[in-house]
Every structure is written in structure tokens, then in C-alpha cells.
Amino acid sequence: MLAAIAAEGRAHAALLDGAHETARTAYAEAVEGYRASWALAPPRSYGRLVGLLKAAVLGGDAQAAAGEVRDALRDDPDADGSPVAAYVLAVAAVIAGDDDEVAARAATMEPRGEAFERTAAALRALAAGDGEAYATALAAIEADFAARAEHLTGVAIADTAVMLELLAAERGLAVRPDSPLVPTI
């Protein structure tokens, strides 16, 4: 897990520097690290799948990772009630174009509060094709990251917002905020 987070940090730093190929390579390394960590993790360690899917989206390999995540959680009895599992499944559903699933997953995310509510709103808006609601949610997500003193990878980047922007671009809804925390890929 620590190796995956370190690789993701290197990828974020490269992305912020505009070194897109270096970033893609490091995101692929992060995906492999999160995959290995998930295989060894105790039950309900869904954060590893969030890291895997986010790194895959940022690295340009969203479809395969979305399928992998959905397969990993398909028969997991604990996934349905978990806001973290709902988050990764909602992202996977957006990637797969399974927009009907997004609302149900978002409803499971929201009781977790704050960051989950903002991300649920963005994912729901993407699934509904609601550009205005998406822009509002994305601005709130970026503001949250901007207010943080510490970031998981040690790199100041709104990686959730970057991931969402990539998904939004595929639907013609990208906002492209003017923020150093949300670089364009």
C-alpha cells in the first residue's frame, strides 16, 4: 500500500510538471501496487480499490480497471453497505456508462458526509448529464482539496477532481477549472 501511494505521488508530481508520459508510467505502477495490496488486504479494505481505479483513470486505463473493480466486488457481501465501496462502484459505473447504478451508489455514499457527499453529487450529475450541478460539485471538491494542509501522497493535487474531469470530458461536461490543483491531462 505504501509503495502504491508513493508511486501515485510520483505520478501526481509528474502530472503537475506536465510530464504526461512519466505520469502515466507512475500511475500504472500505482495501479499494480494497489492491486497487490488489495490481494493481501483484510476484508472491506475498499480504499485500495479506490486508489487502483483513480490511478487507472488518471493513467488512461479506466475501462479495464472499472471492470476489475466491479468483478472484485460483485460477490462481496459487505460492499453494498459500504460508502467507500459505493464510491468506487459509482466511479466504475460512470466509466461503464451504467448511469442507472450511479444514483443508488451515490445514495450509499452520502451518509458518510462531506467529501463523500460532494463526490456523490458530482457522480450523480455526470450520470444525469447535468453540467451545472457537476460544475457546482467540482468547485466544492477543488475547494476542499485547496483547503487541506496535507495530501495522502504528499503532493498538493485535487486528484478526485482531476479524475472527475477526465470522466466529464468523455461526456462533454468538463469544467476545466483554473486551479493549479486540477491540471488538464
N, CA, C and O atoms as a DFTB+ gen file, in Angstrom:
740 C
 N C O
     1  1       0.829      -1.184       0.000
     2  2       0.000       0.000       0.000
     3  2       0.874       1.247       0.000
     4  3       0.620       2.188      -0.752
     5  1       1.894       1.254       0.837
     6  2       2.779       2.421       0.892
     7  2       3.518       2.625      -0.427
     8  3       3.741       3.761      -0.843
     9  1       3.896       1.537      -1.083
    10  2       4.558       1.649      -2.394
    11  2       3.591       2.211      -3.429
    12  3       3.993       3.003      -4.282
    13  1       2.334       1.816      -3.365
    14  2       1.328       2.330      -4.299
    15  2       1.120       3.821      -4.087
    16  3       1.041       4.585      -5.049
    17  1       1.033       4.230      -2.840
    18  2       0.851       5.653      -2.535
    19  2       2.064       6.458      -2.997
    20  3       1.914       7.560      -3.525
    21  1       3.253       5.916      -2.801
    22  2       4.472       6.606      -3.249
    23  2       4.495       6.735      -4.770
    24  3       4.850       7.791      -5.295
    25  1       4.122       5.678      -5.480
    26  2       4.075       5.735      -6.946
    27  2       3.035       6.750      -7.413
    28  3       3.258       7.488      -8.374
    29  1       1.909       6.777      -6.727
    30  2       0.871       7.746      -7.067
    31  2       1.370       9.168      -6.838
    32  3       1.083      10.061      -7.634
    33  1       2.108       9.380      -5.765
    34  2       2.688      10.693      -5.507
    35  2       3.648      11.117      -6.613
    36  3       3.634      12.268      -7.049
    37  1       4.489      10.174      -7.067
    38  2       5.401      10.479      -8.177
    39  2       4.611      10.823      -9.444
    40  3       4.974      11.729     -10.194
    41  1       3.539      10.087      -9.661
    42  2       2.699      10.344     -10.829
    43  2       2.057      11.729     -10.747
    44  3       2.049      12.472     -11.728
    45  1       1.522      12.072      -9.580
    46  2       0.909      13.393      -9.400
    47  2       1.929      14.503      -9.652
    48  3       1.636      15.482     -10.339
    49  1       3.121      14.342      -9.092
    50  2       4.160      15.364      -9.270
    51  2       4.516      15.508     -10.748
    52  3       4.674      16.625     -11.242
    53  1       4.642      14.390     -11.453
    54  2       4.957      14.441     -12.881
    55  2       3.829      15.111     -13.657
    56  3       4.081      15.911     -14.558
    57  1       2.593      14.786     -13.311
    58  2       1.444      15.398     -13.974
    59  2       1.452      16.914     -13.785
    60  3       1.245      17.668     -14.735
    61  1       1.689      17.345     -12.563
    62  2       1.733      18.779     -12.286
    63  2       2.872      19.474     -13.028
    64  3       2.779      20.659     -13.348
    65  1       3.948      18.731     -13.300
    66  2       5.086      19.276     -14.056
    67  2       4.866      19.205     -15.564
    68  3       5.692      19.690     -16.338
    69  1       3.763      18.606     -15.979
    70  2       3.484      18.478     -17.401
    71  2       4.184      17.305     -18.064
    72  3       4.194      17.208     -19.292
    73  1       4.763      16.423     -17.284
    74  2       5.463      15.237     -17.808
    75  2       4.464      14.087     -17.901
    76  3       4.468      13.184     -17.065
    77  1       3.619      14.126     -18.911
    78  2       2.493      13.202     -19.009
    79  2       2.915      11.741     -19.169
    80  3       2.291      10.862     -18.575
    81  1       3.943      11.460     -19.947
    82  2       4.387      10.064     -20.107
    83  2       4.942       9.506     -18.797
    84  3       4.656       8.367     -18.426
    85  1       5.732      10.315     -18.106
    86  2       6.259       9.895     -16.802
    87  2       5.114       9.649     -15.834
    88  3       5.134       8.687     -15.067
    89  1       4.114      10.527     -15.873
    90  2       2.944      10.366     -15.007
    91  2       2.214       9.068     -15.324
    92  3       1.865       8.322     -14.409
    93  1       1.976       8.783     -16.604
    94  2       1.269       7.552     -16.979
    95  2       2.008       6.311     -16.490
    96  3       1.390       5.365     -16.002
    97  1       3.325       6.321     -16.622
    98  2       4.114       5.177     -16.169
    99  2       3.988       4.999     -14.657
   100  3       3.823       3.881     -14.170
   101  1       4.067       6.100     -13.923
   102  2       3.956       6.019     -12.457
   103  2       2.530       5.651     -12.034
   104  3       2.354       4.935     -11.049
   105  1       1.512       6.124     -12.755
   106  2       0.135       5.719     -12.428
   107  2      -0.037       4.220     -12.640
   108  3      -0.707       3.554     -11.850
   109  1       0.564       3.684     -13.702
   110  2       0.494       2.227     -13.935
   111  2       1.162       1.475     -12.796
   112  3       0.675       0.429     -12.368
   113  1       2.270       2.002     -12.306
   114  2       2.946       1.386     -11.159
   115  2       2.052       1.449      -9.916
   116  3       1.989       0.493      -9.142
   117  1       1.369       2.568      -9.731
   118  2       0.453       2.702      -8.594
   119  2      -0.691       1.699      -8.703
   120  3      -1.072       1.082      -7.709
   121  1      -1.241       1.534      -9.910
   122  2      -2.314       0.560     -10.116
   123  2      -1.839      -0.827      -9.684
   124  3      -2.545      -1.533      -8.964
   125  1      -0.651      -1.211     -10.124
   126  2      -0.120      -2.525      -9.754
   127  2       0.073      -2.650      -8.242
   128  3      -0.202      -3.698      -7.658
   129  1       0.543      -1.581      -7.623
   130  2       0.720      -1.586      -6.174
   131  2      -0.592      -1.721      -5.426
   132  3      -0.693      -2.491      -4.471
   133  1      -1.608      -0.964      -5.865
   134  2      -2.922      -1.077      -5.220
   135  2      -3.530      -2.454      -5.455
   136  3      -4.177      -3.008      -4.566
   137  1      -3.326      -3.010      -6.650
   138  2      -3.841      -4.347      -6.953
   139  2      -3.208      -5.373      -6.014
   140  3      -3.905      -6.214      -5.447
   141  1      -1.895      -5.303      -5.853
   142  2      -1.198      -6.243      -4.966
   143  2      -1.639      -6.053      -3.521
   144  3      -1.812      -7.026      -2.786
   145  1      -1.820      -4.811      -3.120
   146  2      -2.255      -4.523      -1.760
   147  2      -3.669      -5.053      -1.515
   148  3      -3.956      -5.596      -0.448
   149  1      -4.554      -4.894      -2.509
   150  2      -5.927      -5.408      -2.385
   151  2      -5.915      -6.921      -2.212
   152  3      -6.678      -7.463      -1.412
   153  1      -5.061      -7.597      -2.952
   154  2      -4.992      -9.057      -2.876
   155  2      -4.573      -9.545      -1.492
   156  3      -4.944     -10.645      -1.082
   157  1      -3.809      -8.738      -0.779
   158  2      -3.310      -9.127       0.541
   159  2      -4.109      -8.529       1.699
   160  3      -3.888      -8.877       2.859
   161  1      -5.020      -7.646       1.383
   162  2      -5.709      -6.860       2.411
   163  2      -6.799      -7.654       3.121
   164  3      -7.334      -8.618       2.573
   165  1      -7.121      -7.243       4.339
   166  2      -8.261      -7.848       5.031
   167  2      -9.568      -7.423       4.350
   168  3      -9.576      -6.477       3.561
   169  1     -10.660      -8.112       4.649
   170  2     -11.949      -7.738       4.059
   171  2     -12.284      -6.262       4.312
   172  3     -11.874      -5.675       5.314
   173  1     -13.026      -5.697       3.390
   174  2     -13.525      -4.311       3.472
   175  2     -12.418      -3.269       3.334
   176  3     -12.592      -2.137       3.786
   177  1     -11.324      -3.606       2.742
   178  2     -10.231      -2.641       2.514
   179  2     -10.443      -1.951       1.172
   180  3      -9.570      -1.963       0.304
   181  1     -11.612      -1.353       1.022
   182  2     -12.043      -0.812      -0.261
   183  2     -11.242       0.409      -0.725
   184  3     -11.240       0.736      -1.912
   185  1     -10.579       1.063       0.188
   186  2      -9.758       2.209      -0.198
   187  2      -8.686       1.839      -1.203
   188  3      -8.286       2.665      -2.024
   189  1      -8.224       0.613      -1.144
   190  2      -7.220       0.147      -2.106
   191  2      -7.797       0.119      -3.518
   192  3      -7.104       0.427      -4.489
   193  1      -9.072      -0.252      -3.622
   194  2      -9.718      -0.249      -4.933
   195  2      -9.977       1.171      -5.420
   196  3      -9.927       1.437      -6.621
   197  1     -10.254       2.081      -4.494
   198  2     -10.394       3.493      -4.878
   199  2      -9.076       3.975      -5.473
   200  3      -9.058       4.599      -6.534
   201  1      -7.976       3.684      -4.786
   202  2      -6.665       4.082      -5.301
   203  2      -6.373       3.469      -6.650
   204  3      -5.870       4.143      -7.550
   205  1      -6.688       2.187      -6.797
   206  2      -6.468       1.488      -8.061
   207  2      -7.236       2.150      -9.186
   208  3      -6.666       2.443     -10.237
   209  1      -8.533       2.392      -8.978
   210  2      -9.361       2.945     -10.045
   211  2      -8.986       4.383     -10.360
   212  3      -8.938       4.768     -11.528
   213  1      -8.722       5.175      -9.337
   214  2      -8.347       6.568      -9.568
   215  2      -7.035       6.643     -10.350
   216  3      -6.926       7.412     -11.304
   217  1      -6.052       5.857      -9.955
   218  2      -4.769       5.849     -10.664
   219  2      -4.947       5.354     -12.102
   220  3      -4.298       5.859     -13.018
   221  1      -5.818       4.375     -12.297
   222  2      -6.070       3.867     -13.649
   223  2      -6.719       4.929     -14.525
   224  3      -6.339       5.094     -15.684
   225  1      -7.689       5.647     -13.983
   226  2      -8.332       6.723     -14.753
   227  2      -7.296       7.782     -15.114
   228  3      -7.211       8.199     -16.269
   229  1      -6.516       8.215     -14.141
   230  2      -5.517       9.255     -14.394
   231  2      -4.433       8.772     -15.354
   232  3      -3.842       9.566     -16.085
   233  1      -4.181       7.476     -15.345
   234  2      -3.175       6.909     -16.225
   235  2      -3.697       6.502     -17.589
   236  3      -2.926       6.043     -18.431
   237  1      -4.992       6.663     -17.823
   238  2      -5.557       6.384     -19.134
   239  2      -6.033       4.967     -19.353
   240  3      -6.194       4.550     -20.500
   241  1      -6.264       4.205     -18.284
   242  2      -6.701       2.812     -18.424
   243  2      -7.961       2.562     -17.604
   244  3      -8.039       1.602     -16.837
   245  1      -8.936       3.432     -17.777
   246  2     -10.129       3.398     -16.942
   247  2     -11.014       2.181     -17.181
   248  3     -11.479       1.570     -16.219
   249  1     -11.258       1.812     -18.434
   250  2     -12.216       0.749     -18.735
   251  2     -11.841      -0.584     -18.081
   252  3     -12.669      -1.216     -17.425
   253  1     -10.604      -0.998     -18.264
   254  2     -10.175      -2.282     -17.699
   255  2     -10.270      -2.265     -16.185
   256  3     -10.716      -3.242     -15.582
   257  1      -9.860      -1.177     -15.566
   258  2      -9.898      -1.091     -14.106
   259  2     -11.332      -1.060     -13.589
   260  3     -11.622      -1.640     -12.543
   261  1     -12.224      -0.397     -14.301
   262  2     -13.622      -0.358     -13.878
   263  2     -14.205      -1.772     -13.869
   264  3     -14.916      -2.150     -12.938
   265  1     -13.905      -2.540     -14.898
   266  2     -14.370      -3.923     -14.937
   267  2     -13.769      -4.754     -13.821
   268  3     -14.452      -5.577     -13.211
   269  1     -12.492      -4.538     -13.557
   270  2     -11.809      -5.275     -12.494
   271  2     -12.441      -4.990     -11.131
   272  3     -12.664      -5.906     -10.339
   273  1     -12.724      -3.722     -10.868
   274  2     -13.323      -3.326      -9.586
   275  2     -14.716      -3.932      -9.442
   276  3     -15.067      -4.463      -8.388
   277  1     -15.495      -3.848     -10.502
   278  2     -16.847      -4.400     -10.438
   279  2     -16.801      -5.910     -10.192
   280  3     -17.587      -6.441      -9.408
   281  1     -15.879      -6.591     -10.865
   282  2     -15.735      -8.036     -10.659
   283  2     -15.295      -8.353      -9.223
   284  3     -15.783      -9.304      -8.613
   285  1     -14.371      -7.550      -8.696
   286  2     -13.850      -7.796      -7.348
   287  2     -14.932      -7.658      -6.286
   288  3     -14.890      -8.341      -5.262
   289  1     -15.901      -6.777      -6.527
   290  2     -16.915      -6.508      -5.505
   291  2     -18.253      -7.175      -5.777
   292  3     -19.167      -7.090      -4.957
   293  1     -18.373      -7.831      -6.911
   294  2     -19.654      -8.432      -7.306
   295  2     -20.209      -9.368      -6.238
   296  3     -21.403      -9.309      -5.946
   297  1     -19.408     -10.204      -5.664
   298  2     -19.889     -11.184      -4.678
   299  2     -19.466     -10.855      -3.246
   300  3     -19.492     -11.721      -2.371
   301  1     -19.084      -9.617      -3.013
   302  2     -18.650      -9.196      -1.677
   303  2     -19.883      -8.801      -0.865
   304  3     -20.524      -7.800      -1.183
   305  1     -20.228      -9.557       0.169
   306  2     -21.441      -9.265       0.927
   307  2     -21.391      -7.946       1.692
   308  3     -22.439      -7.404       2.042
   309  1     -20.214      -7.426       1.955
   310  2     -20.097      -6.187       2.714
   311  2     -20.113      -4.935       1.836
   312  3     -20.281      -3.828       2.346
   313  1     -19.942      -5.099       0.539
   314  2     -19.798      -3.948      -0.351
   315  2     -21.061      -3.102      -0.432
   316  3     -20.967      -1.877      -0.522
   317  1     -22.228      -3.712      -0.404
   318  2     -23.463      -2.952      -0.579
   319  2     -23.682      -1.880       0.482
   320  3     -24.253      -0.833       0.179
   321  1     -23.253      -2.109       1.695
   322  2     -23.467      -1.130       2.754
   323  2     -22.309      -0.186       2.998
   324  3     -22.390       0.678       3.871
   325  1     -21.247      -0.334       2.252
   326  2     -20.052       0.472       2.482
   327  2     -20.025       1.721       1.605
   328  3     -20.104       1.612       0.382
   329  1     -19.913       2.917       2.213
   330  2     -19.782       4.130       1.407
   331  2     -18.527       4.139       0.532
   332  3     -18.544       4.688      -0.570
   333  1     -17.446       3.537       1.015
   334  2     -16.209       3.511       0.231
   335  2     -16.377       2.583      -0.975
   336  3     -15.976       2.931      -2.086
   337  1     -16.962       1.419      -0.764
   338  2     -17.243       0.519      -1.884
   339  2     -18.223       1.176      -2.850
   340  3     -18.083       1.045      -4.066
   341  1     -19.210       1.878      -2.312
   342  2     -20.173       2.569      -3.174
   343  2     -19.477       3.618      -4.032
   344  3     -19.818       3.789      -5.202
   345  1     -18.503       4.321      -3.457
   346  2     -17.743       5.321      -4.203
   347  2     -17.039       4.692      -5.396
   348  3     -17.185       5.159      -6.525
   349  1     -16.276       3.632      -5.147
   350  2     -15.520       3.027      -6.238
   351  2     -16.471       2.393      -7.259
   352  3     -16.179       2.407      -8.455
   353  1     -17.577       1.851      -6.818
   354  2     -18.543       1.271      -7.749
   355  2     -19.283       2.343      -8.546
   356  3     -19.627       2.120      -9.706
   357  1     -19.530       3.491      -7.944
   358  2     -20.166       4.597      -8.675
   359  2     -19.238       5.115      -9.769
   360  3     -19.681       5.380     -10.887
   361  1     -17.955       5.259      -9.452
   362  2     -16.985       5.689     -10.465
   363  2     -16.933       4.645     -11.583
   364  3     -16.949       4.997     -12.762
   365  1     -16.871       3.376     -11.220
   366  2     -16.839       2.311     -12.220
   367  2     -18.102       2.334     -13.084
   368  3     -18.036       2.094     -14.289
   369  1     -19.236       2.617     -12.476
   370  2     -20.494       2.689     -13.226
   371  2     -20.484       3.855     -14.215
   372  3     -20.963       3.714     -15.339
   373  1     -19.947       4.996     -13.809
   374  2     -19.835       6.128     -14.736
   375  2     -18.954       5.740     -15.916
   376  3     -19.296       6.009     -17.068
   377  1     -17.836       5.118     -15.633
   378  2     -16.916       4.690     -16.691
   379  2     -17.607       3.721     -17.646
   380  3     -17.452       3.822     -18.863
   381  1     -18.361       2.792     -17.094
   382  2     -19.029       1.769     -17.893
   383  2     -20.290       2.291     -18.585
   384  3     -20.872       1.592     -19.414
   385  1     -20.715       3.511     -18.250
   386  2     -21.935       4.058     -18.822
   387  2     -23.191       3.478     -18.198
   388  3     -24.270       3.559     -18.787
   389  1     -23.066       2.901     -17.025
   390  2     -24.197       2.322     -16.304
   391  2     -24.784       3.390     -15.385
   392  3     -24.692       3.304     -14.161
   393  1     -25.387       4.391     -16.008
   394  2     -25.841       5.574     -15.273
   395  2     -26.929       5.280     -14.256
   396  3     -27.036       5.992     -13.258
   397  1     -27.736       4.258     -14.479
   398  2     -28.783       3.920     -13.511
   399  2     -28.194       3.468     -12.177
   400  3     -28.789       3.698     -11.124
   401  1     -27.039       2.834     -12.217
   402  2     -26.413       2.359     -10.985
   403  2     -25.826       3.502     -10.158
   404  3     -25.723       3.393      -8.936
   405  1     -25.446       4.586     -10.809
   406  2     -24.746       5.677     -10.127
   407  2     -25.587       6.270      -9.001
   408  3     -25.070       6.491      -7.905
   409  1     -26.849       6.528      -9.242
   410  2     -27.700       7.157      -8.216
   411  2     -27.793       6.301      -6.958
   412  3     -27.729       6.823      -5.845
   413  1     -27.943       4.992      -7.129
   414  2     -28.035       4.108      -5.963
   415  2     -26.725       4.107      -5.186
   416  3     -26.733       4.144      -3.956
   417  1     -25.618       4.066      -5.887
   418  2     -24.314       4.082      -5.214
   419  2     -24.093       5.423      -4.532
   420  3     -23.568       5.470      -3.419
   421  1     -24.485       6.511      -5.181
   422  2     -24.325       7.845      -4.586
   423  2     -25.133       7.961      -3.299
   424  3     -24.685       8.585      -2.337
   425  1     -26.313       7.368      -3.276
   426  2     -27.139       7.412      -2.066
   427  2     -26.466       6.695      -0.900
   428  3     -26.659       7.081       0.253
   429  1     -25.690       5.673      -1.178
   430  2     -24.950       4.970      -0.120
   431  2     -23.749       5.787       0.338
   432  3     -23.345       5.700       1.498
   433  1     -23.183       6.573      -0.556
   434  2     -22.018       7.404      -0.210
   435  2     -22.386       8.570       0.705
   436  3     -21.651       8.875       1.644
   437  1     -23.498       9.210       0.442
   438  2     -23.844      10.477       1.087
   439  2     -23.882      10.464       2.613
   440  3     -23.437      11.436       3.223
   441  1     -24.391       9.409       3.262
   442  2     -24.407       9.435       4.730
   443  2     -23.015       9.529       5.354
   444  3     -22.891       9.916       6.516
   445  1     -21.976       9.186       4.612
   446  2     -20.603       9.281       5.131
   447  2     -20.196      10.741       5.326
   448  3     -19.278      11.037       6.091
   449  1     -20.886      11.657       4.630
   450  2     -20.684      13.082       4.839
   451  2     -19.643      13.721       3.941
   452  3     -18.966      13.050       3.162
   453  1     -19.536      14.986       4.065
   454  2     -18.602      15.908       3.429
   455  2     -18.016      15.471       2.100
   456  3     -18.678      15.610       1.072
   457  1     -16.798      14.949       2.085
   458  2     -16.138      14.611       0.821
   459  2     -16.960      13.601       0.029
   460  3     -17.035      13.687      -1.196
   461  1     -17.571      12.653       0.714
   462  2     -18.394      11.666       0.027
   463  2     -19.640      12.312      -0.571
   464  3     -20.051      11.959      -1.677
   465  1     -20.242      13.252       0.150
   466  2     -21.418      13.952      -0.379
   467  2     -21.070      14.742      -1.628
   468  3     -21.802      14.699      -2.617
   469  1     -19.952      15.467      -1.588
   470  2     -19.540      16.272      -2.752
   471  2     -19.276      15.379      -3.961
   472  3     -19.706      15.684      -5.074
   473  1     -18.571      14.282      -3.735
   474  2     -18.246      13.387      -4.841
   475  2     -19.494      12.676      -5.351
   476  3     -19.644      12.476      -6.556
   477  1     -20.382      12.298      -4.452
   478  2     -21.652      11.690      -4.867
   479  2     -22.439      12.658      -5.744
   480  3     -23.019      12.251      -6.751
   481  1     -22.462      13.922      -5.374
   482  2     -23.171      14.923      -6.179
   483  2     -22.558      15.047      -7.568
   484  3     -23.280      15.155      -8.559
   485  1     -21.242      15.033      -7.643
   486  2     -20.569      15.135      -8.947
   487  2     -20.855      13.907      -9.804
   488  3     -21.153      14.036     -10.991
   489  1     -20.768      12.726      -9.218
   490  2     -21.015      11.497      -9.969
   491  2     -22.468      11.415     -10.428
   492  3     -22.745      11.017     -11.559
   493  1     -23.377      11.787      -9.561
   494  2     -24.797      11.797      -9.919
   495  2     -25.041      12.774     -11.076
   496  3     -25.781      12.465     -12.009
   497  1     -24.418      13.946     -11.008
   498  2     -24.584      14.946     -12.070
   499  2     -24.017      14.443     -13.397
   500  3     -24.611      14.663     -14.452
   501  1     -22.869      13.769     -13.342
   502  2     -22.311      13.201     -14.575
   503  2     -23.269      12.187     -15.184
   504  3     -23.518      12.204     -16.389
   505  1     -23.801      11.307     -14.349
   506  2     -24.716      10.281     -14.842
   507  2     -25.982      10.890     -15.440
   508  3     -26.550      10.349     -16.389
   509  1     -26.419      12.011     -14.884
   510  2     -27.637      12.676     -15.353
   511  2     -27.363      13.644     -16.500
   512  3     -28.298      14.151     -17.120
   513  1     -26.091      13.902     -16.785
   514  2     -25.754      14.868     -17.826
   515  2     -26.057      16.302     -17.417
   516  3     -26.314      17.156     -18.266
   517  1     -26.024      16.564     -16.105
   518  2     -26.348      17.888     -15.566
   519  2     -25.064      18.690     -15.365
   520  3     -24.424      18.596     -14.317
   521  1     -24.695      19.468     -16.363
   522  2     -23.451      20.228     -16.335
   523  2     -23.380      21.240     -15.213
   524  3     -22.321      21.426     -14.613
   525  1     -24.478      21.891     -14.921
   526  2     -24.487      22.908     -13.869
   527  2     -24.253      22.277     -12.491
   528  3     -23.449      22.777     -11.704
   529  1     -24.949      21.194     -12.209
   530  2     -24.766      20.512     -10.926
   531  2     -23.352      19.944     -10.829
   532  3     -22.743      19.967      -9.760
   533  1     -22.831      19.437     -11.946
   534  2     -21.462      18.917     -11.944
   535  2     -20.468      20.030     -11.636
   536  3     -19.573      19.848     -10.811
   537  1     -20.613      21.172     -12.284
   538  2     -19.689      22.294     -12.067
   539  2     -19.711      22.744     -10.614
   540  3     -18.663      23.050     -10.045
   541  1     -20.882      22.788     -10.013
   542  2     -21.005      23.182      -8.602
   543  2     -20.301      22.175      -7.702
   544  3     -19.556      22.556      -6.798
   545  1     -20.537      20.898      -7.950
   546  2     -19.905      19.856      -7.135
   547  2     -18.394      19.862      -7.322
   548  3     -17.651      19.722      -6.350
   549  1     -17.932      20.021      -8.557
   550  2     -16.490      20.025      -8.809
   551  2     -15.816      21.202      -8.106
   552  3     -14.725      21.052      -7.556
   553  1     -16.456      22.366      -8.121
   554  2     -15.897      23.536      -7.432
   555  2     -15.767      23.263      -5.935
   556  3     -14.777      23.659      -5.320
   557  1     -16.743      22.599      -5.350
   558  2     -16.691      22.267      -3.923
   559  2     -15.572      21.258      -3.639
   560  3     -14.891      21.358      -2.618
   561  1     -15.384      20.295      -4.533
   562  2     -14.315      19.311      -4.362
   563  2     -12.953      19.994      -4.445
   564  3     -12.083      19.746      -3.611
   565  1     -12.766      20.842      -5.433
   566  2     -11.490      21.550      -5.590
   567  2     -11.218      22.419      -4.369
   568  3     -10.090      22.456      -3.880
   569  1     -12.231      23.115      -3.872
   570  2     -12.068      23.975      -2.700
   571  2     -11.657      23.163      -1.475
   572  3     -10.831      23.610      -0.679
   573  1     -12.231      21.977      -1.325
   574  2     -11.859      21.105      -0.214
   575  2     -10.382      20.734      -0.292
   576  3      -9.668      20.823       0.707
   577  1      -9.919      20.321      -1.463
   578  2      -8.508      19.966      -1.614
   579  2      -7.612      21.187      -1.401
   580  3      -6.536      21.069      -0.814
   581  1      -8.043      22.345      -1.867
   582  2      -7.249      23.566      -1.715
   583  2      -7.092      23.947      -0.247
   584  3      -6.087      24.547       0.137
   585  1      -8.073      23.603       0.568
   586  2      -8.035      23.949       1.997
   587  2      -7.225      22.960       2.827
   588  3      -6.963      23.219       4.002
   589  1      -6.829      21.852       2.253
   590  2      -6.105      20.821       3.006
   591  2      -4.651      21.223       3.223
   592  3      -3.986      21.736       2.323
   593  1      -4.181      20.979       4.429
   594  2      -2.770      21.209       4.741
   595  2      -1.923      20.011       4.322
   596  3      -0.733      20.153       4.041
   597  1      -2.541      18.833       4.281
   598  2      -1.814      17.612       3.924
   599  2      -2.608      16.828       2.889
   600  3      -3.838      16.838       2.882
   601  1      -1.875      16.155       2.022
   602  2      -2.475      15.301       0.999
   603  2      -1.890      13.905       1.171
   604  3      -0.721      13.759       1.529
   605  1      -2.698      12.881       0.916
   606  2      -2.296      11.497       1.146
   607  2      -0.940      11.175       0.526
   608  3      -0.106      10.530       1.162
   609  1      -0.717      11.614      -0.696
   610  2       0.525      11.282      -1.402
   611  2       1.646      12.278      -1.131
   612  3       2.769      12.092      -1.600
   613  1       1.350      13.329      -0.382
   614  2       2.345      14.362      -0.138
   615  2       2.411      15.398      -1.247
   616  3       3.217      16.326      -1.180
   617  1       1.574      15.252      -2.268
   618  2       1.550      16.172      -3.405
   619  2       0.215      16.907      -3.390
   620  3      -0.845      16.283      -3.336
   621  1       0.273      18.222      -3.438
   622  2      -0.938      19.038      -3.427
   623  2      -1.593      18.993      -4.805
   624  3      -1.223      19.731      -5.717
   625  1      -2.569      18.111      -4.925
   626  2      -3.337      17.945      -6.157
   627  2      -4.736      17.500      -5.769
   628  3      -4.912      16.738      -4.819
   629  1      -5.722      17.974      -6.499
   630  2      -7.107      17.554      -6.274
   631  2      -7.371      16.357      -7.185
   632  3      -8.079      16.467      -8.186
   633  1      -6.797      15.223      -6.824
   634  2      -6.845      14.060      -7.718
   635  2      -8.260      13.582      -7.998
   636  3      -8.537      13.085      -9.090
   637  1      -9.150      13.723      -7.041
   638  2     -10.549      13.365      -7.288
   639  2     -11.130      14.260      -8.371
   640  3     -11.830      13.781      -9.263
   641  1     -10.847      15.551      -8.299
   642  2     -11.348      16.487      -9.306
   643  2     -10.741      16.195     -10.677
   644  3     -11.436      16.279     -11.689
   645  1      -9.456      15.855     -10.721
   646  2      -8.817      15.525     -11.993
   647  2      -9.477      14.279     -12.588
   648  3      -9.776      14.242     -13.782
   649  1      -9.700      13.273     -11.766
   650  2     -10.362      12.060     -12.234
   651  2     -11.751      12.385     -12.771
   652  3     -12.124      11.934     -13.854
   653  1     -12.513      13.166     -12.017
   654  2     -13.863      13.520     -12.445
   655  2     -13.842      14.314     -13.743
   656  3     -14.708      14.127     -14.597
   657  1     -12.873      15.189     -13.897
   658  2     -12.767      15.975     -15.130
   659  2     -12.503      15.081     -16.342
   660  3     -13.028      15.335     -17.426
   661  1     -11.699      14.044     -16.164
   662  2     -11.470      13.110     -17.266
   663  2     -12.769      12.389     -17.634
   664  3     -13.073      12.209     -18.813
   665  1     -13.524      11.981     -16.627
   666  2     -14.801      11.323     -16.888
   667  2     -15.805      12.301     -17.492
   668  3     -16.576      11.935     -18.378
   669  1     -15.794      13.531     -17.018
   670  2     -16.701      14.558     -17.542
   671  2     -16.369      14.904     -18.990
   672  3     -17.273      15.136     -19.793
   673  1     -15.101      14.938     -19.324
   674  2     -14.695      15.262     -20.689
   675  2     -15.281      14.261     -21.679
   676  3     -15.671      14.635     -22.785
   677  1     -15.342      13.003     -21.288
   678  2     -15.914      11.974     -22.166
   679  2     -17.394      12.197     -22.409
   680  3     -17.955      11.691     -23.381
   681  1     -18.029      12.958     -21.522
   682  2     -19.465      13.226     -21.640
   683  2     -19.741      14.666     -22.084
   684  3     -20.892      15.102     -22.109
   685  1     -18.689      15.393     -22.430
   686  2     -18.857      16.778     -22.864
   687  2     -19.233      17.723     -21.741
   688  3     -19.838      18.765     -21.991
   689  1     -18.885      17.380     -20.499
   690  2     -19.273      18.185     -19.338
   691  2     -18.083      18.769     -18.569
   692  3     -18.268      19.349     -17.499
   693  1     -16.890      18.625     -19.089
   694  2     -15.712      19.105     -18.350
   695  2     -15.794      20.604     -18.108
   696  3     -16.245      21.367     -18.962
   697  1     -15.350      21.005     -16.929
   698  2     -15.396      22.400     -16.497
   699  2     -14.061      23.098     -16.755
   700  3     -14.025      24.288     -17.065
   701  1     -12.976      22.356     -16.625
   702  2     -11.615      22.874     -16.757
   703  2     -11.386      24.079     -15.832
   704  3     -11.136      25.193     -16.293
   705  1     -11.476      23.832     -14.521
   706  2     -11.303      24.948     -13.574
   707  2      -9.879      25.522     -13.654
   708  3      -8.913      24.819     -13.953
   709  1      -9.797      26.794     -13.380
   710  2      -8.497      27.471     -13.361
   711  2      -7.904      27.292     -11.969
   712  3      -8.004      28.169     -11.111
   713  1      -7.282      26.128     -11.771
   714  2      -6.725      25.791     -10.476
   715  2      -5.436      25.013     -10.673
   716  3      -5.386      24.090     -11.485
   717  1      -4.393      25.374      -9.938
   718  2      -3.153      24.601     -10.040
   719  2      -3.306      23.180      -9.489
   720  3      -2.454      22.325      -9.733
   721  1      -4.375      22.931      -8.758
   722  2      -4.623      21.607      -8.194
   723  2      -5.352      20.676      -9.150
   724  3      -5.489      19.481      -8.887
   725  1      -5.823      21.237     -10.270
   726  2      -6.595      20.440     -11.236
   727  2      -5.973      20.611     -12.626
   728  3      -6.525      21.307     -13.477
   729  1      -4.824      19.975     -12.845
   730  2      -4.182      20.096     -14.153
   731  2      -4.993      19.353     -15.223
   732  3      -5.694      18.383     -14.937
   733  1      -4.875      19.828     -16.433
   734  2      -5.535      19.170     -17.554
   735  2      -4.595      18.085     -18.089
   736  3      -3.399      18.302     -18.282
   737  1      -5.175      16.933     -18.317
   738  2      -4.384      15.822     -18.870
   739  2      -4.618      15.776     -20.371
   740  3      -4.056      14.922     -21.057
